[in-house]
Amino acid sequence: MRSLLVLLFLAAANAKIFERCEWACTLRANGIDGYYGVSLWESNYNTMAQNTNNDGSTDIGIFQIN
C-alpha cells in the first residue's frame, strides 16, 4: 500500500499523461502492476484527471481517489 501512495504522489508531481507501456513499466517496477486496468478505466493514464460525483465529491488523479 505504501508503494501505491508513493507512486500516486510521484505521478501527481509529474502532472502528465503516461503512455501505456511507460505506465505499465512504472507499475511493474513498484510491484503494483495489478492496478494497470484501473488507471486506464478511471483516468486514461492522466495524472491531472478530475471527476465530480453525483454527491458533490471530487475524484482526482490517475486512480481517481476521492
N, CA, C, O and CB atoms as a CASP TS submission, in Angstrom:
PFRMAT TS
TARGET T0000
AUTHOR 0000-0000-0000
METHOD Language model
MODEL 1
PARENT N/A
ATOM      1  N   MET     1       0.831  -1.193   0.000  1.00  0.00           N
ATOM      2  CA  MET     1       0.000   0.000   0.000  1.00  0.00           C
ATOM      3  C   MET     1       0.874   1.255   0.000  1.00  0.00           C
ATOM      4  O   MET     1       0.548   2.242  -0.660  1.00  0.00           O
ATOM      5  CB  MET     1      -0.944  -0.001   1.215  1.00  0.00           C
ATOM      6  N   ARG     2       1.968   1.215   0.732  1.00  0.00           N
ATOM      7  CA  ARG     2       2.842   2.373   0.801  1.00  0.00           C
ATOM      8  C   ARG     2       3.430   2.691  -0.569  1.00  0.00           C
ATOM      9  O   ARG     2       3.574   3.859  -0.930  1.00  0.00           O
ATOM     10  CB  ARG     2       3.958   2.137   1.817  1.00  0.00           C
ATOM     11  N   SER     3       3.777   1.630  -1.350  1.00  0.00           N
ATOM     12  CA  SER     3       4.304   1.891  -2.696  1.00  0.00           C
ATOM     13  C   SER     3       3.261   2.558  -3.576  1.00  0.00           C
ATOM     14  O   SER     3       3.593   3.407  -4.404  1.00  0.00           O
ATOM     15  CB  SER     3       4.777   0.588  -3.348  1.00  0.00           C
ATOM     16  N   LEU     4       2.001   2.178  -3.399  1.00  0.00           N
ATOM     17  CA  LEU     4       0.927   2.786  -4.184  1.00  0.00           C
ATOM     18  C   LEU     4       0.820   4.272  -3.879  1.00  0.00           C
ATOM     19  O   LEU     4       0.681   5.082  -4.796  1.00  0.00           O
ATOM     20  CB  LEU     4      -0.415   2.087  -3.902  1.00  0.00           C
ATOM     21  N   LEU     5       0.883   4.639  -2.618  1.00  0.00           N
ATOM     22  CA  LEU     5       0.810   6.055  -2.250  1.00  0.00           C
ATOM     23  C   LEU     5       2.002   6.837  -2.776  1.00  0.00           C
ATOM     24  O   LEU     5       1.844   7.951  -3.274  1.00  0.00           O
ATOM     25  CB  LEU     5       0.725   6.203  -0.740  1.00  0.00           C
ATOM     26  N   VAL     6       3.189   6.264  -2.669  1.00  0.00           N
ATOM     27  CA  VAL     6       4.387   6.928  -3.188  1.00  0.00           C
ATOM     28  C   VAL     6       4.250   7.118  -4.690  1.00  0.00           C
ATOM     29  O   VAL     6       4.577   8.182  -5.215  1.00  0.00           O
ATOM     30  CB  VAL     6       5.664   6.113  -2.857  1.00  0.00           C
ATOM     31  N   LEU     7       3.768   6.092  -5.383  1.00  0.00           N
ATOM     32  CA  LEU     7       3.600   6.175  -6.827  1.00  0.00           C
ATOM     33  C   LEU     7       2.552   7.219  -7.206  1.00  0.00           C
ATOM     34  O   LEU     7       2.721   7.932  -8.195  1.00  0.00           O
ATOM     35  CB  LEU     7       3.210   4.814  -7.390  1.00  0.00           C
ATOM     36  N   LEU     8       1.477   7.314  -6.433  1.00  0.00           N
ATOM     37  CA  LEU     8       0.453   8.333  -6.703  1.00  0.00           C
ATOM     38  C   LEU     8       1.017   9.736  -6.556  1.00  0.00           C
ATOM     39  O   LEU     8       0.754  10.599  -7.394  1.00  0.00           O
ATOM     40  CB  LEU     8      -0.743   8.154  -5.764  1.00  0.00           C
ATOM     41  N   PHE     9       1.784   9.974  -5.507  1.00  0.00           N
ATOM     42  CA  PHE     9       2.388  11.291  -5.319  1.00  0.00           C
ATOM     43  C   PHE     9       3.393  11.597  -6.414  1.00  0.00           C
ATOM     44  O   PHE     9       3.475  12.731  -6.886  1.00  0.00           O
ATOM     45  CB  PHE     9       3.061  11.379  -3.955  1.00  0.00           C
ATOM     46  N   LEU    10       4.157  10.594  -6.821  1.00  0.00           N
ATOM     47  CA  LEU    10       5.116  10.766  -7.907  1.00  0.00           C
ATOM     48  C   LEU    10       4.394  11.122  -9.197  1.00  0.00           C
ATOM     49  O   LEU    10       4.805  12.040  -9.907  1.00  0.00           O
ATOM     50  CB  LEU    10       5.956   9.493  -8.098  1.00  0.00           C
ATOM     51  N   ALA    11       3.330  10.408  -9.502  1.00  0.00           N
ATOM     52  CA  ALA    11       2.569  10.668 -10.725  1.00  0.00           C
ATOM     53  C   ALA    11       1.945  12.057 -10.690  1.00  0.00           C
ATOM     54  O   ALA    11       1.967  12.773 -11.691  1.00  0.00           O
ATOM     55  CB  ALA    11       1.479   9.605 -10.917  1.00  0.00           C
ATOM     56  N   ALA    12       1.388  12.442  -9.542  1.00  0.00           N
ATOM     57  CA  ALA    12       0.768  13.765  -9.429  1.00  0.00           C
ATOM     58  C   ALA    12       1.803  14.875  -9.547  1.00  0.00           C
ATOM     59  O   ALA    12       1.532  15.917 -10.143  1.00  0.00           O
ATOM     60  CB  ALA    12       0.019  13.891  -8.101  1.00  0.00           C
ATOM     61  N   ALA    13       2.967  14.660  -8.993  1.00  0.00           N
ATOM     62  CA  ALA    13       4.019  15.675  -9.062  1.00  0.00           C
ATOM     63  C   ALA    13       4.493  15.875 -10.500  1.00  0.00           C
ATOM     64  O   ALA    13       4.871  16.983 -10.882  1.00  0.00           O
ATOM     65  CB  ALA    13       5.204  15.282  -8.166  1.00  0.00           C
ATOM     66  N   ASN    14       4.474  14.816 -11.288  1.00  0.00           N
ATOM     67  CA  ASN    14       4.901  14.914 -12.677  1.00  0.00           C
ATOM     68  C   ASN    14       3.829  15.531 -13.568  1.00  0.00           C
ATOM     69  O   ASN    14       4.159  16.066 -14.627  1.00  0.00           O
ATOM     70  CB  ASN    14       5.274  13.548 -13.199  1.00  0.00           C
ATOM     71  N   ALA    15       2.567  15.474 -13.179  1.00  0.00           N
ATOM     72  CA  ALA    15       1.440  16.054 -13.911  1.00  0.00           C
ATOM     73  C   ALA    15       1.539  15.791 -15.412  1.00  0.00           C
ATOM     74  O   ALA    15       1.774  16.706 -16.201  1.00  0.00           O
ATOM     75  CB  ALA    15       1.365  17.553 -13.653  1.00  0.00           C
ATOM     76  N   LYS    16       1.359  14.548 -15.783  1.00  0.00           N
ATOM     77  CA  LYS    16       1.472  14.186 -17.185  1.00  0.00           C
ATOM     78  C   LYS    16       0.493  13.080 -17.534  1.00  0.00           C
ATOM     79  O   LYS    16      -0.129  12.482 -16.657  1.00  0.00           O
ATOM     80  CB  LYS    16       2.895  13.756 -17.513  1.00  0.00           C
ATOM     81  N   ILE    17       0.368  12.823 -18.793  1.00  0.00           N
ATOM     82  CA  ILE    17      -0.399  11.692 -19.279  1.00  0.00           C
ATOM     83  C   ILE    17       0.614  10.642 -19.716  1.00  0.00           C
ATOM     84  O   ILE    17       1.411  10.871 -20.626  1.00  0.00           O
ATOM     85  CB  ILE    17      -1.373  12.099 -20.456  1.00  0.00           C
ATOM     86  N   PHE    18       0.574   9.500 -19.063  1.00  0.00           N
ATOM     87  CA  PHE    18       1.527   8.442 -19.360  1.00  0.00           C
ATOM     88  C   PHE    18       1.160   7.708 -20.641  1.00  0.00           C
ATOM     89  O   PHE    18      -0.017   7.575 -20.978  1.00  0.00           O
ATOM     90  CB  PHE    18       1.603   7.463 -18.203  1.00  0.00           C
ATOM     91  N   GLU    19       2.165   7.240 -21.340  1.00  0.00           N
ATOM     92  CA  GLU    19       1.958   6.295 -22.435  1.00  0.00           C
ATOM     93  C   GLU    19       1.686   4.938 -21.800  1.00  0.00           C
ATOM     94  O   GLU    19       2.146   4.665 -20.692  1.00  0.00           O
ATOM     95  CB  GLU    19       3.204   6.243 -23.414  1.00  0.00           C
ATOM     96  N   ARG    20       0.942   4.090 -22.498  1.00  0.00           N
ATOM     97  CA  ARG    20       0.532   2.809 -21.944  1.00  0.00           C
ATOM     98  C   ARG    20       1.718   1.981 -21.446  1.00  0.00           C
ATOM     99  O   ARG    20       1.701   1.519 -20.305  1.00  0.00           O
ATOM    100  CB  ARG    20      -0.239   2.028 -22.982  1.00  0.00           C
ATOM    101  N   CYS    21       2.718   1.788 -22.253  1.00  0.00           N
ATOM    102  CA  CYS    21       3.859   0.947 -21.877  1.00  0.00           C
ATOM    103  C   CYS    21       4.686   1.577 -20.757  1.00  0.00           C
ATOM    104  O   CYS    21       5.176   0.881 -19.868  1.00  0.00           O
ATOM    105  CB  CYS    21       4.747   0.693 -23.093  1.00  0.00           C
ATOM    106  N   GLU    22       4.834   2.895 -20.810  1.00  0.00           N
ATOM    107  CA  GLU    22       5.590   3.603 -19.773  1.00  0.00           C
ATOM    108  C   GLU    22       4.924   3.419 -18.411  1.00  0.00           C
ATOM    109  O   GLU    22       5.604   3.170 -17.416  1.00  0.00           O
ATOM    110  CB  GLU    22       5.707   5.108 -20.114  1.00  0.00           C
ATOM    111  N   TRP    23       3.597   3.540 -18.364  1.00  0.00           N
ATOM    112  CA  TRP    23       2.853   3.401 -17.114  1.00  0.00           C
ATOM    113  C   TRP    23       2.905   1.958 -16.615  1.00  0.00           C
ATOM    114  O   TRP    23       3.067   1.720 -15.418  1.00  0.00           O
ATOM    115  CB  TRP    23       1.391   3.847 -17.304  1.00  0.00           C
ATOM    116  N   ALA    24       2.767   0.996 -17.530  1.00  0.00           N
ATOM    117  CA  ALA    24       2.837  -0.409 -17.148  1.00  0.00           C
ATOM    118  C   ALA    24       4.200  -0.732 -16.535  1.00  0.00           C
ATOM    119  O   ALA    24       4.275  -1.447 -15.536  1.00  0.00           O
ATOM    120  CB  ALA    24       2.570  -1.311 -18.365  1.00  0.00           C
ATOM    121  N   CYS    25       5.262  -0.217 -17.120  1.00  0.00           N
ATOM    122  CA  CYS    25       6.617  -0.435 -16.586  1.00  0.00           C
ATOM    123  C   CYS    25       6.783   0.215 -15.216  1.00  0.00           C
ATOM    124  O   CYS    25       7.424  -0.357 -14.334  1.00  0.00           O
ATOM    125  CB  CYS    25       7.673   0.119 -17.559  1.00  0.00           C
ATOM    126  N   THR    26       6.214   1.399 -15.032  1.00  0.00           N
ATOM    127  CA  THR    26       6.293   2.100 -13.745  1.00  0.00           C
ATOM    128  C   THR    26       5.574   1.297 -12.664  1.00  0.00           C
ATOM    129  O   THR    26       6.092   1.137 -11.559  1.00  0.00           O
ATOM    130  CB  THR    26       5.683   3.521 -13.854  1.00  0.00           C
ATOM    131  N   LEU    27       4.380   0.792 -12.982  1.00  0.00           N
ATOM    132  CA  LEU    27       3.639  -0.016 -12.015  1.00  0.00           C
ATOM    133  C   LEU    27       4.391  -1.301 -11.690  1.00  0.00           C
ATOM    134  O   LEU    27       4.523  -1.669 -10.523  1.00  0.00           O
ATOM    135  CB  LEU    27       2.240  -0.346 -12.551  1.00  0.00           C
ATOM    136  N   ARG    28       4.875  -1.969 -12.704  1.00  0.00           N
ATOM    137  CA  ARG    28       5.593  -3.236 -12.510  1.00  0.00           C
ATOM    138  C   ARG    28       6.854  -3.028 -11.668  1.00  0.00           C
ATOM    139  O   ARG    28       7.164  -3.849 -10.805  1.00  0.00           O
ATOM    140  CB  ARG    28       5.963  -3.858 -13.873  1.00  0.00           C
ATOM    141  N   ALA    29       7.568  -1.955 -11.911  1.00  0.00           N
ATOM    142  CA  ALA    29       8.800  -1.673 -11.166  1.00  0.00           C
ATOM    143  C   ALA    29       8.528  -1.437  -9.681  1.00  0.00           C
ATOM    144  O   ALA    29       9.398  -1.654  -8.837  1.00  0.00           O
ATOM    145  CB  ALA    29       9.505  -0.456 -11.759  1.00  0.00           C
ATOM    146  N   ASN    30       7.300  -0.988  -9.373  1.00  0.00           N
ATOM    147  CA  ASN    30       6.934  -0.738  -7.979  1.00  0.00           C
ATOM    148  C   ASN    30       6.111  -1.860  -7.375  1.00  0.00           C
ATOM    149  O   ASN    30       5.608  -1.731  -6.259  1.00  0.00           O
ATOM    150  CB  ASN    30       6.171   0.551  -7.873  1.00  0.00           C
ATOM    151  N   GLY    31       5.969  -2.963  -8.103  1.00  0.00           N
ATOM    152  CA  GLY    31       5.290  -4.132  -7.572  1.00  0.00           C
ATOM    153  C   GLY    31       3.781  -4.031  -7.490  1.00  0.00           C
ATOM    154  O   GLY    31       3.159  -4.782  -6.739  1.00  0.00           O
ATOM    155  N   ILE    32       3.178  -3.128  -8.237  1.00  0.00           N
ATOM    156  CA  ILE    32       1.713  -2.974  -8.184  1.00  0.00           C
ATOM    157  C   ILE    32       1.108  -3.007  -9.580  1.00  0.00           C
ATOM    158  O   ILE    32       0.195  -2.240  -9.886  1.00  0.00           O
ATOM    159  CB  ILE    32       1.331  -1.657  -7.481  1.00  0.00           C
ATOM    160  N   ASP    33       1.613  -3.891 -10.420  1.00  0.00           N
ATOM    161  CA  ASP    33       1.146  -3.943 -11.803  1.00  0.00           C
ATOM    162  C   ASP    33      -0.289  -4.428 -11.942  1.00  0.00           C
ATOM    163  O   ASP    33      -0.842  -4.342 -13.039  1.00  0.00           O
ATOM    164  CB  ASP    33       2.044  -4.828 -12.602  1.00  0.00           C
ATOM    165  N   GLY    34      -0.912  -4.930 -10.896  1.00  0.00           N
ATOM    166  CA  GLY    34      -2.309  -5.349 -10.946  1.00  0.00           C
ATOM    167  C   GLY    34      -3.285  -4.188 -11.081  1.00  0.00           C
ATOM    168  O   GLY    34      -4.468  -4.415 -11.335  1.00  0.00           O
ATOM    169  N   TYR    35      -2.827  -2.965 -10.919  1.00  0.00           N
ATOM    170  CA  TYR    35      -3.703  -1.790 -10.978  1.00  0.00           C
ATOM    171  C   TYR    35      -3.710  -1.101 -12.334  1.00  0.00           C
ATOM    172  O   TYR    35      -4.291  -0.026 -12.480  1.00  0.00           O
ATOM    173  CB  TYR    35      -3.294  -0.804  -9.932  1.00  0.00           C
ATOM    174  N   TYR    36      -3.083  -1.697 -13.304  1.00  0.00           N
ATOM    175  CA  TYR    36      -2.964  -1.112 -14.636  1.00  0.00           C
ATOM    176  C   TYR    36      -4.340  -0.812 -15.248  1.00  0.00           C
ATOM    177  O   TYR    36      -4.567   0.286 -15.755  1.00  0.00           O
ATOM    178  CB  TYR    36      -2.176  -2.052 -15.551  1.00  0.00           C
ATOM    179  N   GLY    37      -5.252  -1.785 -15.200  1.00  0.00           N
ATOM    180  CA  GLY    37      -6.587  -1.618 -15.780  1.00  0.00           C
ATOM    181  C   GLY    37      -7.403  -0.541 -15.086  1.00  0.00           C
ATOM    182  O   GLY    37      -8.181   0.167 -15.726  1.00  0.00           O
ATOM    183  N   VAL    38      -7.226  -0.418 -13.781  1.00  0.00           N
ATOM    184  CA  VAL    38      -7.954   0.603 -13.020  1.00  0.00           C
ATOM    185  C   VAL    38      -7.572   1.994 -13.508  1.00  0.00           C
ATOM    186  O   VAL    38      -8.438   2.848 -13.699  1.00  0.00           O
ATOM    187  CB  VAL    38      -7.668   0.469 -11.507  1.00  0.00           C
ATOM    188  N   SER    39      -6.298   2.222 -13.707  1.00  0.00           N
ATOM    189  CA  SER    39      -5.863   3.554 -14.134  1.00  0.00           C
ATOM    190  C   SER    39      -6.286   3.861 -15.566  1.00  0.00           C
ATOM    191  O   SER    39      -6.517   5.023 -15.901  1.00  0.00           O
ATOM    192  CB  SER    39      -4.352   3.678 -14.008  1.00  0.00           C
ATOM    193  N   LEU    40      -6.391   2.848 -16.412  1.00  0.00           N
ATOM    194  CA  LEU    40      -6.905   3.065 -17.771  1.00  0.00           C
ATOM    195  C   LEU    40      -8.371   3.443 -17.716  1.00  0.00           C
ATOM    196  O   LEU    40      -8.782   4.414 -18.352  1.00  0.00           O
ATOM    197  CB  LEU    40      -6.710   1.804 -18.645  1.00  0.00           C
ATOM    198  N   TRP    41      -9.165   2.696 -16.969  1.00  0.00           N
ATOM    199  CA  TRP    41     -10.607   2.923 -16.891  1.00  0.00           C
ATOM    200  C   TRP    41     -10.927   4.258 -16.219  1.00  0.00           C
ATOM    201  O   TRP    41     -11.779   5.003 -16.702  1.00  0.00           O
ATOM    202  CB  TRP    41     -11.281   1.780 -16.131  1.00  0.00           C
ATOM    203  N   GLU    42     -10.268   4.556 -15.138  1.00  0.00           N
ATOM    204  CA  GLU    42     -10.600   5.736 -14.339  1.00  0.00           C
ATOM    205  C   GLU    42     -10.115   7.049 -14.936  1.00  0.00           C
ATOM    206  O   GLU    42     -10.821   8.054 -14.852  1.00  0.00           O
ATOM    207  CB  GLU    42     -10.030   5.587 -12.975  1.00  0.00           C
ATOM    208  N   SER    43      -8.907   7.069 -15.547  1.00  0.00           N
ATOM    209  CA  SER    43      -8.350   8.359 -15.954  1.00  0.00           C
ATOM    210  C   SER    43      -7.657   8.356 -17.311  1.00  0.00           C
ATOM    211  O   SER    43      -7.168   9.391 -17.762  1.00  0.00           O
ATOM    212  CB  SER    43      -7.388   8.817 -14.929  1.00  0.00           C
ATOM    213  N   ASN    44      -7.614   7.202 -17.960  1.00  0.00           N
ATOM    214  CA  ASN    44      -6.886   7.080 -19.226  1.00  0.00           C
ATOM    215  C   ASN    44      -5.434   7.517 -19.053  1.00  0.00           C
ATOM    216  O   ASN    44      -4.853   8.158 -19.928  1.00  0.00           O
ATOM    217  CB  ASN    44      -7.568   7.920 -20.327  1.00  0.00           C
ATOM    218  N   TYR    45      -4.853   7.151 -17.889  1.00  0.00           N
ATOM    219  CA  TYR    45      -3.454   7.415 -17.513  1.00  0.00           C
ATOM    220  C   TYR    45      -3.143   8.899 -17.311  1.00  0.00           C
ATOM    221  O   TYR    45      -1.972   9.277 -17.343  1.00  0.00           O
ATOM    222  CB  TYR    45      -2.534   6.859 -18.570  1.00  0.00           C
ATOM    223  N   ASN    46      -4.138   9.740 -17.107  1.00  0.00           N
ATOM    224  CA  ASN    46      -3.948  11.173 -16.935  1.00  0.00           C
ATOM    225  C   ASN    46      -3.821  11.503 -15.448  1.00  0.00           C
ATOM    226  O   ASN    46      -4.777  11.335 -14.692  1.00  0.00           O
ATOM    227  CB  ASN    46      -5.117  11.960 -17.571  1.00  0.00           C
ATOM    228  N   THR    47      -2.651  11.970 -15.030  1.00  0.00           N
ATOM    229  CA  THR    47      -2.428  12.282 -13.615  1.00  0.00           C
ATOM    230  C   THR    47      -3.221  13.504 -13.144  1.00  0.00           C
ATOM    231  O   THR    47      -3.403  13.692 -11.941  1.00  0.00           O
ATOM    232  CB  THR    47      -0.952  12.514 -13.369  1.00  0.00           C
ATOM    233  N   MET    48      -3.687  14.321 -14.063  1.00  0.00           N
ATOM    234  CA  MET    48      -4.449  15.522 -13.694  1.00  0.00           C
ATOM    235  C   MET    48      -5.971  15.330 -13.834  1.00  0.00           C
ATOM    236  O   MET    48      -6.724  16.300 -13.758  1.00  0.00           O
ATOM    237  CB  MET    48      -4.004  16.696 -14.559  1.00  0.00           C
ATOM    238  N   ALA    49      -6.418  14.096 -14.034  1.00  0.00           N
ATOM    239  CA  ALA    49      -7.854  13.830 -14.213  1.00  0.00           C
ATOM    240  C   ALA    49      -8.642  14.215 -12.962  1.00  0.00           C
ATOM    241  O   ALA    49      -8.199  13.989 -11.836  1.00  0.00           O
ATOM    242  CB  ALA    49      -8.089  12.341 -14.547  1.00  0.00           C
ATOM    243  N   GLN    50      -9.824  14.805 -13.185  1.00  0.00           N
ATOM    244  CA  GLN    50     -10.737  15.142 -12.092  1.00  0.00           C
ATOM    245  C   GLN    50     -12.155  14.798 -12.532  1.00  0.00           C
ATOM    246  O   GLN    50     -12.521  14.988 -13.692  1.00  0.00           O
ATOM    247  CB  GLN    50     -10.623  16.657 -11.695  1.00  0.00           C
ATOM    248  N   ASN    51     -12.946  14.290 -11.592  1.00  0.00           N
ATOM    249  CA  ASN    51     -14.322  13.930 -11.877  1.00  0.00           C
ATOM    250  C   ASN    51     -15.176  14.321 -10.687  1.00  0.00           C
ATOM    251  O   ASN    51     -14.846  13.989  -9.548  1.00  0.00           O
ATOM    252  CB  ASN    51     -14.458  12.418 -12.188  1.00  0.00           C
ATOM    253  N   THR    52     -16.274  15.027 -10.940  1.00  0.00           N
ATOM    254  CA  THR    52     -17.196  15.395  -9.874  1.00  0.00           C
ATOM    255  C   THR    52     -18.304  14.352  -9.829  1.00  0.00           C
ATOM    256  O   THR    52     -18.957  14.078 -10.836  1.00  0.00           O
ATOM    257  CB  THR    52     -17.778  16.831 -10.090  1.00  0.00           C
ATOM    258  N   ASN    53     -18.506  13.778  -8.652  1.00  0.00           N
ATOM    259  CA  ASN    53     -19.516  12.743  -8.451  1.00  0.00           C
ATOM    260  C   ASN    53     -20.882  13.350  -8.186  1.00  0.00           C
ATOM    261  O   ASN    53     -20.995  14.549  -7.933  1.00  0.00           O
ATOM    262  CB  ASN    53     -19.120  11.831  -7.299  1.00  0.00           C
ATOM    263  N   ASN    54     -21.921  12.524  -8.242  1.00  0.00           N
ATOM    264  CA  ASN    54     -23.298  12.979  -8.011  1.00  0.00           C
ATOM    265  C   ASN    54     -23.487  13.557  -6.613  1.00  0.00           C
ATOM    266  O   ASN    54     -24.333  14.430  -6.421  1.00  0.00           O
ATOM    267  CB  ASN    54     -24.269  11.830  -8.222  1.00  0.00           C
ATOM    268  N   ASP    55     -22.718  13.087  -5.637  1.00  0.00           N
ATOM    269  CA  ASP    55     -22.863  13.592  -4.269  1.00  0.00           C
ATOM    270  C   ASP    55     -22.045  14.859  -4.013  1.00  0.00           C
ATOM    271  O   ASP    55     -22.005  15.353  -2.887  1.00  0.00           O
ATOM    272  CB  ASP    55     -22.453  12.520  -3.283  1.00  0.00           C
ATOM    273  N   GLY    56     -21.392  15.387  -5.054  1.00  0.00           N
ATOM    274  CA  GLY    56     -20.633  16.629  -4.930  1.00  0.00           C
ATOM    275  C   GLY    56     -19.160  16.436  -4.613  1.00  0.00           C
ATOM    276  O   GLY    56     -18.388  17.393  -4.673  1.00  0.00           O
ATOM    277  N   SER    57     -18.755  15.215  -4.276  1.00  0.00           N
ATOM    278  CA  SER    57     -17.347  14.961  -4.005  1.00  0.00           C
ATOM    279  C   SER    57     -16.575  14.895  -5.317  1.00  0.00           C
ATOM    280  O   SER    57     -17.166  14.751  -6.387  1.00  0.00           O
ATOM    281  CB  SER    57     -17.169  13.654  -3.200  1.00  0.00           C
ATOM    282  N   THR    58     -15.261  15.001  -5.229  1.00  0.00           N
ATOM    283  CA  THR    58     -14.423  15.012  -6.422  1.00  0.00           C
ATOM    284  C   THR    58     -13.385  13.898  -6.345  1.00  0.00           C
ATOM    285  O   THR    58     -12.727  13.713  -5.321  1.00  0.00           O
ATOM    286  CB  THR    58     -13.734  16.381  -6.590  1.00  0.00           C
ATOM    287  N   ASP    59     -13.254  13.167  -7.433  1.00  0.00           N
ATOM    288  CA  ASP    59     -12.203  12.160  -7.568  1.00  0.00           C
ATOM    289  C   ASP    59     -11.061  12.800  -8.345  1.00  0.00           C
ATOM    290  O   ASP    59     -11.295  13.490  -9.338  1.00  0.00           O
ATOM    291  CB  ASP    59     -12.731  10.855  -8.286  1.00  0.00           C
ATOM    292  N   ILE    60      -9.825  12.576  -7.899  1.00  0.00           N
ATOM    293  CA  ILE    60      -8.684  13.195  -8.557  1.00  0.00           C
ATOM    294  C   ILE    60      -7.583  12.190  -8.825  1.00  0.00           C
ATOM    295  O   ILE    60      -7.478  11.176  -8.135  1.00  0.00           O
ATOM    296  CB  ILE    60      -8.149  14.334  -7.720  1.00  0.00           C
ATOM    297  N   GLY    61      -6.767  12.466  -9.819  1.00  0.00           N
ATOM    298  CA  GLY    61      -5.571  11.692 -10.088  1.00  0.00           C
ATOM    299  C   GLY    61      -5.765  10.497 -10.998  1.00  0.00           C
ATOM    300  O   GLY    61      -6.854  10.246 -11.514  1.00  0.00           O
ATOM    301  N   ILE    62      -4.702   9.788 -11.174  1.00  0.00           N
ATOM    302  CA  ILE    62      -4.655   8.694 -12.138  1.00  0.00           C
ATOM    303  C   ILE    62      -5.543   7.519 -11.710  1.00  0.00           C
ATOM    304  O   ILE    62      -6.041   6.794 -12.571  1.00  0.00           O
ATOM    305  CB  ILE    62      -3.216   8.221 -12.320  1.00  0.00           C
ATOM    306  N   PHE    63      -5.753   7.311 -10.405  1.00  0.00           N
ATOM    307  CA  PHE    63      -6.618   6.259  -9.935  1.00  0.00           C
ATOM    308  C   PHE    63      -7.984   6.778  -9.472  1.00  0.00           C
ATOM    309  O   PHE    63      -8.813   6.001  -8.996  1.00  0.00           O
ATOM    310  CB  PHE    63      -5.945   5.522  -8.818  1.00  0.00           C
ATOM    311  N   GLN    64      -8.220   8.084  -9.609  1.00  0.00           N
ATOM    312  CA  GLN    64      -9.479   8.717  -9.249  1.00  0.00           C
ATOM    313  C   GLN    64      -9.864   8.448  -7.797  1.00  0.00           C
ATOM    314  O   GLN    64     -10.958   7.963  -7.508  1.00  0.00           O
ATOM    315  CB  GLN    64     -10.578   8.237 -10.169  1.00  0.00           C
ATOM    316  N   ILE    65      -8.957   8.770  -6.902  1.00  0.00           N
ATOM    317  CA  ILE    65      -9.185   8.572  -5.475  1.00  0.00           C
ATOM    318  C   ILE    65      -9.929   9.770  -4.916  1.00  0.00           C
ATOM    319  O   ILE    65      -9.581  10.917  -5.197  1.00  0.00           O
ATOM    320  CB  ILE    65      -7.852   8.356  -4.720  1.00  0.00           C
ATOM    321  N   ASN    66     -10.954   9.495  -4.123  1.00  0.00           N
ATOM    322  CA  ASN    66     -11.816  10.512  -3.569  1.00  0.00           C
ATOM    323  C   ASN    66     -11.256  10.983  -2.247  1.00  0.00           C
ATOM    324  O   ASN    66     -11.842  11.853  -1.604  1.00  0.00           O
ATOM    325  CB  ASN    66     -13.240   9.990  -3.400  1.00  0.00           C
TER
END
